[in-house]
């Protein structure tokens, strides 16, 4: 089983074969030199008993021990640098591979895997894999080389019969270790799953701390977290119970070996088959055998944990995204008309279609307004345009080309979306605005901030554009976050800009200023605005009303007002609310 685990790391061992060869060779040489010491000590004892020990002989053998010690010191330094250096390298390679993998995944992937679980893969699992690349290789090589060389020395330097008799209990240990190893592997999987679940709980609770405090659910969440933590403890204790049974088994075997060696070896000394020095050396060799046997427990622990972690990461990396590029896709910049012709679209985990018979033509440079009740399917439109999902009946084309035929990079650069719930990075306002276009000058950054009507707000901060927004923009108001997100989207100069209810947190005056700026600045580019407030989309070239996943009304603002439908009713209602708010003031 242990070699099956190491086989999974074969690609890395091939990549770093030179340093691993040096490290393994250094360990073997150290083992050979180490087993020389008991024989040297036995020889000195025999000289002492025979009365032939003198200063010349003593200095020779002691000097030899010292030389061996200096050589082993240098070799141990070398193999530590080689093995532990490689372990950090494999962790770095897999971490970069995982992060790159995450950036390529589609919405279905992140819907299937929770953030905390992915974090556990990138931290806890990779740490377990790192241990195998260093501690696992070290322990395995050291145990095999030291154990093998020690047995060889006992067999040929002392007495082969005494050696065979003394190692009779060792097969018992092999059977016990194999049995416990299988059980440890299975239980480690449960421990890793429990850790992932706990990690996910922490991530969600920290992210949603404001909600927890607002609703007064701190105690309840803490109680739930304690249950998660206890589950982790319970799962790990199940592993430790098996590990705890391993070392006592080794000690029992070693005790039997010592008893056999003393009884049989003492008899051999009396019969003259071996000398007292040989018996002392033999007992020392048995003591040296104890480390390889004890190392079996740690080795099984390391390898099984690393194997379970590697399997988890391997399964993750084997995930096939549903959104893939065709061979030789179109890589030119997006430009032209957008045509939607969708007969049906259903989310992967649902049975009921979320979009049905959606058809419209959005000419280049025009603005499309999309309104409707919550859950009417507005966001689904944008997800299809951004290729978050491809499983639909129909076609979406950009400049007469099916969007599935474009390179994903072209779509991402040509279409920018600003959702209602915006994510800002924990850096300065300036860096957030130019996140998608890092080469922007300060003048250009300010230009887009002015278009989003947030420039004056930024200047009010003591540090201006150097203001740190905090995690997820915690130091900013909702309206400021929305406008900075709009500025960030404008900074990449997209051919199509989608504002998905991203003006909900600003007042009517600010909203009007932003829309006027966008209409002037983006007169030759396409804009799609989704909103609950009719004032946000009333100046669009065309407006579509979504209801239960279909288009129930369409036309200009004036045309829809003349139609006795949902749009006119909502517009009149909002106008009345506006008047009442004005009277209230």
C-alpha positions as CSV (number, residue, x, y, z in Angstrom):
1,X,0.0,0.0,0.0
2,X,2.8,2.4,0.9
3,X,4.4,2.0,-2.6
4,X,1.0,2.6,-4.2
5,X,1.0,5.9,-2.3
6,X,4.5,6.9,-3.5
7,X,3.5,5.9,-7.1
8,X,1.1,8.8,-7.1
9,X,4.1,11.1,-6.6
10,X,6.0,9.5,-9.5
11,X,5.7,12.6,-11.7
12,X,7.4,14.7,-9.1
13,X,10.1,12.2,-8.3
14,X,11.0,12.2,-12.0
15,X,11.1,16.0,-12.1
16,X,13.4,16.1,-9.1
17,X,15.3,12.8,-9.5
18,X,18.7,14.3,-9.1
19,X,18.1,15.9,-5.6
20,X,16.1,12.8,-4.5
21,X,18.9,10.5,-5.7
22,X,21.4,12.5,-3.6
23,X,19.1,12.6,-0.6
24,X,18.4,8.8,-0.7
25,X,22.0,8.0,-1.3
26,X,23.1,10.2,1.6
27,X,20.6,8.4,3.9
28,X,21.9,5.0,2.8
29,X,25.5,6.0,3.4
30,X,24.6,7.3,6.8
31,X,22.9,4.0,7.6
32,X,26.0,2.1,6.6
33,X,28.3,4.3,8.7
34,X,25.9,4.1,11.6
35,X,26.0,0.3,11.9
36,X,29.8,0.4,12.0
37,X,29.8,1.8,15.5
38,X,28.3,-1.2,17.4
39,X,30.9,-3.5,15.7
40,X,33.7,-1.1,16.7
41,X,32.5,-0.9,20.3
42,X,32.3,-4.7,20.4
43,X,35.8,-5.0,19.0
44,X,37.1,-2.6,21.7
45,X,35.4,-4.7,24.4
46,X,36.9,-7.9,23.1
47,X,40.4,-6.3,23.1
48,X,39.7,-5.2,26.7
49,X,38.7,-8.7,27.9
50,X,41.6,-10.3,26.1
51,X,44.0,-7.8,27.6
52,X,45.2,-6.6,24.3
53,X,43.7,-3.1,24.4
54,X,46.3,-0.2,24.3
55,X,46.3,3.5,23.6
56,X,47.2,3.0,19.9
57,X,44.3,0.6,19.3
58,X,41.9,2.7,21.3
59,X,42.8,6.0,19.6
60,X,42.5,4.3,16.1
61,X,39.0,3.0,16.8
62,X,37.8,6.2,18.5
63,X,39.2,8.3,15.7
64,X,37.3,6.2,13.2
65,X,34.1,6.8,15.1
66,X,34.7,10.5,15.0
67,X,35.4,10.5,11.3
68,X,32.2,8.6,10.6
69,X,30.3,11.1,12.8
70,X,31.7,14.1,10.8
71,X,30.8,12.4,7.5
72,X,27.3,11.7,8.7
73,X,26.9,15.3,9.9
74,X,27.7,16.6,6.4
75,X,25.5,14.0,4.7
76,X,22.6,14.6,7.0
77,X,22.7,18.3,6.3
78,X,22.7,17.5,2.6
79,X,19.7,15.2,2.6
80,X,17.7,17.5,4.8
81,X,18.2,20.3,2.3
82,X,17.3,18.0,-0.6
83,X,14.3,16.3,0.8
84,X,12.7,19.2,2.7
85,X,13.4,21.6,-0.1
86,X,11.6,19.3,-2.5
87,X,8.6,19.0,-0.2
88,X,8.1,22.8,-0.3
89,X,8.4,22.7,-4.0
90,X,5.7,20.1,-4.6
91,X,3.4,22.1,-2.3
92,X,4.1,25.2,-4.3
93,X,3.5,23.5,-7.6
94,X,0.2,22.0,-6.5
95,X,-0.9,25.2,-4.9
96,X,-0.3,27.1,-8.1
97,X,-1.9,24.3,-10.1
98,X,-5.0,24.5,-7.8
99,X,-5.3,28.3,-8.0
100,X,-4.9,28.2,-11.8
101,X,-7.6,25.5,-11.9
102,X,-9.9,27.6,-9.7
103,X,-9.6,30.5,-12.1
104,X,-10.6,28.3,-15.1
105,X,-13.7,26.8,-13.5
106,X,-17.2,27.7,-14.4
107,X,-20.2,28.6,-12.2
108,X,-21.3,25.0,-11.9
109,X,-18.0,24.1,-10.2
110,X,-18.4,26.8,-7.6
111,X,-22.0,25.8,-7.1
112,X,-20.9,22.2,-6.4
113,X,-18.0,23.0,-4.1
114,X,-18.2,25.3,-1.2
115,X,-15.5,27.9,-0.5
116,X,-14.4,26.4,2.8
117,X,-14.0,23.0,1.2
118,X,-11.8,24.5,-1.5
119,X,-9.8,26.3,1.1
120,X,-9.2,23.0,2.9
121,X,-7.9,21.5,-0.3
122,X,-5.5,24.3,-0.8
123,X,-4.2,24.3,2.8
124,X,-4.7,21.1,4.9
125,X,-4.6,18.7,2.0
126,X,-1.5,20.2,0.4
127,X,0.3,20.2,3.8
128,X,-0.4,16.4,4.1
129,X,1.0,15.9,0.6
130,X,4.1,17.9,1.5
131,X,4.8,15.7,4.4
132,X,4.9,12.6,2.2
133,X,7.4,14.3,-0.2
134,X,9.8,14.9,2.7
135,X,9.0,12.9,5.9
136,X,7.5,10.0,4.0
137,X,10.5,9.5,1.7
138,X,12.9,10.2,4.6
139,X,11.2,7.7,6.9
140,X,10.8,5.0,4.3
141,X,14.4,5.3,3.1
142,X,15.9,5.5,6.5
143,X,13.8,2.6,7.8
144,X,14.7,0.4,4.9
145,X,18.3,1.3,4.7
146,X,19.1,1.3,8.4
147,X,16.9,-1.8,9.0
148,X,18.5,-3.6,6.0
149,X,22.1,-2.7,6.8
150,X,21.5,-3.6,10.4
151,X,20.1,-7.0,9.6
152,X,23.0,-7.6,7.2
153,X,25.5,-6.7,9.9
154,X,23.8,-9.0,12.4
155,X,23.7,-11.8,9.9
156,X,27.3,-11.6,8.6
157,X,29.2,-9.8,11.3
158,X,27.8,-11.6,14.4
159,X,25.9,-14.8,13.8
160,X,23.4,-15.8,11.2
161,X,21.6,-18.3,13.4
162,X,21.2,-15.9,16.2
163,X,19.8,-13.3,13.8
164,X,17.2,-15.7,12.3
165,X,16.0,-16.8,15.7
166,X,15.8,-13.2,17.0
167,X,13.8,-11.8,14.1
168,X,11.1,-14.5,14.2
169,X,8.5,-12.1,15.9
170,X,8.9,-9.5,13.1
171,X,6.3,-11.0,10.6
172,X,3.7,-10.4,13.4
173,X,4.4,-6.7,13.1
174,X,4.1,-6.7,9.3
175,X,0.6,-8.3,9.6
176,X,-0.5,-5.8,12.3
177,X,0.9,-2.8,10.4
178,X,-0.8,-3.8,7.1
179,X,-4.2,-4.3,8.8
180,X,-4.0,-1.0,10.8
181,X,-2.8,0.9,7.8
182,X,-5.9,0.1,5.8
183,X,-8.2,1.2,8.6
184,X,-6.2,4.4,9.2
185,X,-6.5,5.3,5.5
186,X,-10.3,5.0,5.6
187,X,-10.6,7.0,8.8
188,X,-8.3,9.7,7.6
189,X,-10.8,10.4,4.8
190,X,-13.5,11.0,7.4
191,X,-11.2,13.3,9.3
192,X,-10.4,15.4,6.2
193,X,-14.0,15.7,5.3
194,X,-14.8,16.9,8.8
195,X,-12.1,19.5,8.6
196,X,-13.4,20.8,5.3
197,X,-16.9,21.1,6.8
198,X,-15.5,23.0,9.8
199,X,-13.4,25.2,7.5
200,X,-16.5,26.1,5.4
201,X,-18.4,27.0,8.6
202,X,-15.7,29.4,9.6
203,X,-15.5,31.0,6.2
204,X,-19.3,31.6,6.0
205,X,-19.6,32.8,9.6
206,X,-16.7,35.4,9.3
207,X,-18.1,36.6,5.9
208,X,-21.6,36.9,7.3
209,X,-20.7,38.2,10.7
210,X,-22.8,41.4,10.3
211,X,-25.9,39.4,9.5
212,X,-25.2,37.1,12.5
213,X,-24.9,40.1,14.8
214,X,-27.9,41.9,13.3
215,X,-30.1,38.9,13.9
216,X,-28.6,38.1,17.3
217,X,-27.6,34.6,16.2
218,X,-24.0,34.6,17.7
219,X,-24.7,32.0,20.4
220,X,-26.6,29.7,18.0
221,X,-23.8,29.9,15.5
222,X,-21.1,29.3,18.2
223,X,-23.1,26.3,19.3
224,X,-23.2,24.9,15.8
225,X,-19.5,25.6,15.4
226,X,-18.7,23.7,18.6
227,X,-20.6,20.7,17.2
228,X,-18.5,21.0,14.0
229,X,-15.3,21.2,16.0
230,X,-16.3,18.3,18.2
231,X,-17.0,16.2,15.0
232,X,-13.4,17.0,13.8
233,X,-12.1,15.9,17.2
234,X,-14.1,12.7,17.1
235,X,-13.0,11.8,13.6
236,X,-9.3,12.5,14.5
237,X,-9.6,10.5,17.7
238,X,-10.8,7.5,15.7
239,X,-7.6,7.8,13.7
240,X,-5.4,8.3,16.9
241,X,-6.9,5.2,18.5
242,X,-5.6,3.1,15.6
243,X,-2.2,4.9,15.7
244,X,-2.0,4.4,19.4
245,X,-2.3,0.6,18.9
246,X,0.6,0.5,16.5
247,X,3.5,1.6,18.7
248,X,2.7,-0.8,21.6
249,X,2.6,-3.6,19.1
250,X,6.1,-2.6,18.0
251,X,7.3,-2.5,21.5
252,X,5.9,-5.9,22.3
253,X,7.7,-7.3,19.2
254,X,11.0,-5.6,20.2
255,X,10.7,-7.0,23.8
256,X,10.3,-10.5,22.4
257,X,13.4,-9.9,20.2
258,X,15.5,-8.7,23.2
259,X,14.4,-11.8,25.3
260,X,15.3,-14.2,22.4
261,X,18.6,-12.4,21.8
262,X,19.7,-12.5,25.4
263,X,18.7,-16.1,26.0
264,X,20.1,-17.6,22.8
265,X,23.1,-15.1,22.6
266,X,24.1,-15.8,26.2
267,X,24.1,-19.5,25.4
268,X,26.3,-18.9,22.4
269,X,28.8,-16.9,24.5
270,X,29.0,-19.8,27.0
271,X,29.6,-22.2,24.1
272,X,32.2,-20.0,22.5
273,X,30.2,-19.5,19.3
274,X,30.3,-15.7,19.7
275,X,32.3,-13.4,22.0
276,X,31.0,-11.0,24.7
277,X,31.8,-8.1,22.4
278,X,29.7,-9.7,19.6
279,X,26.8,-10.1,22.0
280,X,27.1,-6.4,23.1
281,X,27.2,-5.4,19.4
282,X,24.2,-7.6,18.6
283,X,22.2,-6.1,21.4
284,X,23.1,-2.6,20.1
285,X,22.0,-3.7,16.6
286,X,18.6,-4.8,18.0
287,X,18.3,-1.3,19.6
288,X,19.1,0.2,16.2
289,X,16.3,-2.0,14.7
290,X,13.9,-0.4,17.1
291,X,13.9,2.9,15.2
292,X,13.0,1.4,11.8
293,X,10.2,-0.6,13.4
294,X,8.9,2.4,15.3
295,X,9.1,4.5,12.2
296,X,6.6,2.1,10.5
297,X,3.9,3.7,12.7
298,X,4.8,7.2,11.7
299,X,5.4,6.2,8.1
300,X,1.9,4.6,7.8
301,X,0.4,7.7,9.4
302,X,2.2,10.0,7.0
303,X,1.6,8.0,3.8
304,X,-2.1,7.2,4.5
305,X,-2.8,10.8,5.3
306,X,-0.9,12.0,2.2
307,X,-2.6,9.4,0.1
308,X,-6.1,10.5,1.2
309,X,-5.2,14.1,0.7
310,X,-3.7,13.4,-2.7
311,X,-6.8,11.5,-3.8
312,X,-9.0,14.5,-2.8
313,X,-6.9,17.0,-4.7
314,X,-6.7,14.6,-7.7
315,X,-10.4,14.2,-7.8
316,X,-10.8,18.0,-7.7
317,X,-8.3,18.5,-10.5
318,X,-10.0,15.9,-12.6
319,X,-13.2,17.9,-12.7
320,X,-14.2,18.7,-16.2
321,X,-15.9,22.1,-16.7
322,X,-19.1,22.2,-18.7
323,X,-17.8,25.4,-20.5
324,X,-15.1,24.6,-22.9
325,X,-13.6,26.3,-26.0
326,X,-13.9,24.9,-29.4
327,X,-10.8,24.3,-31.4
328,X,-9.5,27.4,-33.1
329,X,-12.1,29.8,-31.6
330,X,-12.5,33.4,-32.7
331,X,-10.1,35.6,-30.7
332,X,-11.0,39.1,-32.1
333,X,-12.3,41.8,-29.9
334,X,-16.1,41.8,-29.5
335,X,-18.0,44.3,-31.6
336,X,-21.4,44.4,-33.2
337,X,-25.0,43.4,-32.6
338,X,-26.2,41.0,-30.0
339,X,-29.0,38.5,-30.9
340,X,-30.7,36.4,-28.3
341,X,-32.8,33.5,-29.5
342,X,-33.3,31.1,-26.6
343,X,-36.1,28.5,-26.7
344,X,-35.4,27.1,-23.2
345,X,-32.8,27.2,-20.4
346,X,-32.9,25.2,-17.2
347,X,-30.3,25.4,-14.4
348,X,-28.4,22.1,-14.0
349,X,-29.9,21.2,-10.6
350,X,-33.5,22.3,-11.5
351,X,-36.2,20.7,-13.5
352,X,-38.3,23.7,-14.4
353,X,-36.9,26.0,-17.2
354,X,-35.9,29.5,-15.9
355,X,-36.0,31.0,-19.5
356,X,-38.5,30.2,-22.2
357,X,-38.8,31.8,-25.7
358,X,-36.5,34.8,-25.2
359,X,-35.8,36.6,-28.4
360,X,-34.4,40.1,-29.0
361,X,-32.0,42.0,-31.2
362,X,-29.7,44.6,-29.6
363,X,-28.0,46.8,-32.1
364,X,-24.4,48.0,-31.5
365,X,-24.4,51.3,-29.5
366,X,-27.9,50.8,-28.2
367,X,-29.1,50.5,-24.6
368,X,-31.4,47.7,-23.5
369,X,-33.5,48.0,-20.4
370,X,-34.6,44.8,-18.6
371,X,-37.2,44.9,-15.8
372,X,-39.4,42.4,-14.0
373,X,-40.2,40.9,-10.6
374,X,-37.6,39.2,-8.6
375,X,-37.0,35.7,-10.0
376,X,-38.3,36.6,-13.4
377,X,-35.1,35.4,-15.1
378,X,-33.2,38.7,-15.6
379,X,-29.9,37.5,-14.2
380,X,-30.2,34.2,-16.2
381,X,-30.0,36.3,-19.4
382,X,-26.6,37.7,-18.4
383,X,-25.3,34.4,-17.2
384,X,-25.9,32.9,-20.7
385,X,-24.3,35.9,-22.4
386,X,-21.3,35.6,-20.2
387,X,-21.2,31.8,-20.9
388,X,-21.6,30.8,-17.3
389,X,-23.9,28.1,-18.7
390,X,-24.0,26.5,-22.1
391,X,-26.8,24.0,-21.7
392,X,-29.6,25.7,-23.4
393,X,-31.8,25.3,-26.5
394,X,-31.2,28.1,-29.0
395,X,-28.4,30.4,-29.9
396,X,-26.8,33.7,-28.8
397,X,-24.7,35.5,-31.3
398,X,-22.4,38.5,-31.2
399,X,-21.8,40.2,-34.5
400,X,-23.4,37.2,-36.2
401,X,-21.1,34.7,-34.5
402,X,-22.3,32.2,-32.0
403,X,-20.8,33.2,-28.6
404,X,-19.8,29.5,-28.1
405,X,-17.4,30.0,-31.0
406,X,-15.5,32.8,-29.4
407,X,-12.5,32.3,-27.1
408,X,-13.5,32.7,-23.5
409,X,-10.9,35.4,-23.0
410,X,-12.5,37.5,-25.8
411,X,-15.9,37.2,-24.1
412,X,-14.5,38.1,-20.7
413,X,-12.7,41.1,-22.0
414,X,-15.5,42.3,-24.2
415,X,-18.3,42.0,-21.7
416,X,-18.3,43.5,-18.2
417,X,-21.0,43.0,-15.6
418,X,-21.6,45.0,-12.4
419,X,-23.9,42.9,-10.1
420,X,-26.0,44.4,-7.3
421,X,-23.8,42.7,-4.7
422,X,-20.3,43.9,-5.5
423,X,-17.0,42.4,-4.5
424,X,-14.1,44.8,-3.8
425,X,-10.6,43.6,-3.1
426,X,-8.8,44.4,0.2
427,X,-6.6,47.1,-1.4
428,X,-6.8,50.8,-2.3
429,X,-9.6,52.4,-4.2
430,X,-7.2,53.1,-7.0
431,X,-6.1,49.5,-7.3
432,X,-9.8,48.4,-7.3
433,X,-10.7,50.7,-10.2
434,X,-7.8,49.6,-12.3
435,X,-8.0,46.0,-11.3
436,X,-8.9,44.9,-14.9
437,X,-6.5,47.4,-16.5
438,X,-3.5,47.7,-14.2
439,X,-1.6,50.2,-16.5
440,X,-4.1,53.0,-16.1
441,X,-2.6,56.4,-15.1
442,X,-4.1,58.4,-12.2
443,X,-5.7,60.7,-14.7
444,X,-7.5,57.8,-16.4
445,X,-8.5,56.3,-13.0
446,X,-10.1,59.6,-12.1
447,X,-11.8,59.8,-15.5
448,X,-13.7,56.5,-14.9
449,X,-14.4,57.5,-11.3
450,X,-16.0,60.7,-12.5
451,X,-18.1,58.8,-15.0
452,X,-19.4,56.6,-12.1
453,X,-20.0,59.8,-10.1
454,X,-17.8,58.6,-7.2
455,X,-14.8,60.9,-7.7
456,X,-16.0,63.6,-5.3
457,X,-16.7,60.9,-2.6
458,X,-13.2,59.5,-3.0
459,X,-11.7,63.0,-2.5
460,X,-13.5,63.3,0.8
461,X,-11.5,60.4,2.3
462,X,-8.3,61.5,4.1
463,X,-6.1,59.4,1.8
464,X,-8.2,59.8,-1.3
465,X,-7.5,57.2,-3.9
466,X,-5.0,55.5,-1.6
467,X,-7.7,54.7,0.9
468,X,-7.8,51.0,1.8
469,X,-11.4,49.7,1.3
470,X,-11.0,46.9,3.8
471,X,-12.1,43.3,3.3
472,X,-14.9,43.2,0.7
473,X,-15.1,47.0,0.8
474,X,-16.3,47.0,4.5
475,X,-15.2,50.7,5.0
476,X,-17.5,52.0,2.2
477,X,-21.2,52.6,1.9
478,X,-23.3,50.5,-0.4
479,X,-23.6,53.2,-2.9
480,X,-19.9,53.9,-2.9
481,X,-19.1,50.2,-3.5
482,X,-21.6,50.1,-6.4
483,X,-20.1,53.2,-8.1
484,X,-16.5,52.0,-7.6
485,X,-17.5,48.7,-9.2
486,X,-19.0,50.6,-12.1
487,X,-15.8,52.6,-12.5
488,X,-13.9,49.3,-12.5
489,X,-16.1,47.9,-15.2
490,X,-15.8,51.0,-17.3
491,X,-12.0,51.0,-17.0
492,X,-11.7,47.9,-19.2
493,X,-13.6,49.6,-22.0
494,X,-16.0,46.7,-22.6
495,X,-18.0,46.6,-25.8
496,X,-21.0,45.5,-23.7
497,X,-21.6,46.8,-20.2
498,X,-24.2,45.0,-18.1
499,X,-25.6,46.8,-15.0
500,X,-27.5,44.2,-13.0
501,X,-29.5,46.3,-10.6
502,X,-26.2,48.0,-9.7
503,X,-27.7,51.4,-9.1
504,X,-30.1,50.3,-6.3
505,X,-28.0,51.8,-3.5
506,X,-27.7,55.3,-5.0
507,X,-30.2,58.1,-4.8
508,X,-32.2,59.3,-7.8
509,X,-30.0,62.4,-8.5
510,X,-26.8,60.3,-8.5
511,X,-28.5,57.6,-10.7
512,X,-29.5,60.2,-13.2
513,X,-26.0,61.7,-13.4
514,X,-24.4,58.2,-13.9
515,X,-26.9,57.3,-16.6
516,X,-26.3,60.6,-18.5
517,X,-22.5,60.0,-18.3
518,X,-22.9,56.5,-19.6
519,X,-25.1,57.5,-22.5
520,X,-22.7,60.2,-23.6
521,X,-19.5,58.2,-23.1
522,X,-20.8,54.9,-24.5
523,X,-22.8,56.2,-27.5
524,X,-21.0,53.7,-29.8
525,X,-21.1,50.8,-27.3
526,X,-23.8,48.5,-26.1
527,X,-25.3,48.8,-22.6
528,X,-27.8,46.5,-20.8
529,X,-29.4,47.8,-17.6
530,X,-31.5,45.7,-15.3
531,X,-33.3,47.5,-12.5
532,X,-36.3,47.6,-10.2
533,X,-36.6,51.4,-10.6
534,X,-38.2,52.4,-13.9
535,X,-36.2,55.6,-13.8
536,X,-33.0,53.6,-14.4
537,X,-34.1,52.2,-17.8
538,X,-36.8,54.6,-19.1
539,X,-34.3,56.2,-21.5
540,X,-33.2,52.9,-23.0
541,X,-33.7,52.3,-26.8
542,X,-35.7,49.2,-26.0
543,X,-37.2,47.8,-22.8
544,X,-38.2,44.2,-22.2
545,X,-40.3,43.1,-19.3
546,X,-39.6,39.7,-17.9
547,X,-42.2,37.5,-16.3
548,X,-41.8,33.9,-15.3
549,X,-38.8,33.5,-17.6
550,X,-40.4,35.0,-20.7
551,X,-40.8,38.4,-22.3
552,X,-44.3,39.7,-21.5
553,X,-43.9,43.2,-22.8
554,X,-41.4,45.1,-25.0
555,X,-40.9,48.5,-26.6
556,X,-39.8,52.0,-25.7
557,X,-40.8,53.7,-22.5
558,X,-43.5,55.7,-24.3
559,X,-44.8,52.6,-26.0
560,X,-45.0,50.6,-22.8
561,X,-46.7,53.5,-20.9
562,X,-49.5,53.3,-23.5
563,X,-49.9,49.6,-22.9
564,X,-52.0,48.6,-20.0
565,X,-49.5,46.2,-18.4
566,X,-47.1,45.5,-15.6
567,X,-44.7,48.2,-16.8
568,X,-47.2,51.0,-16.7
569,X,-48.6,49.9,-13.3
570,X,-45.1,49.8,-11.8
571,X,-44.1,53.2,-13.3
572,X,-47.3,54.8,-11.9
573,X,-46.7,53.2,-8.5
574,X,-43.1,54.4,-8.3
575,X,-44.1,57.9,-9.5
576,X,-46.7,58.1,-6.7
577,X,-44.2,56.9,-4.1
578,X,-41.8,59.6,-5.4
579,X,-44.4,62.3,-4.9
580,X,-45.3,61.0,-1.4
581,X,-41.6,61.0,-0.5
582,X,-41.4,64.6,-1.8
583,X,-44.4,65.7,0.3
584,X,-42.9,63.9,3.3
585,X,-39.8,66.1,2.9
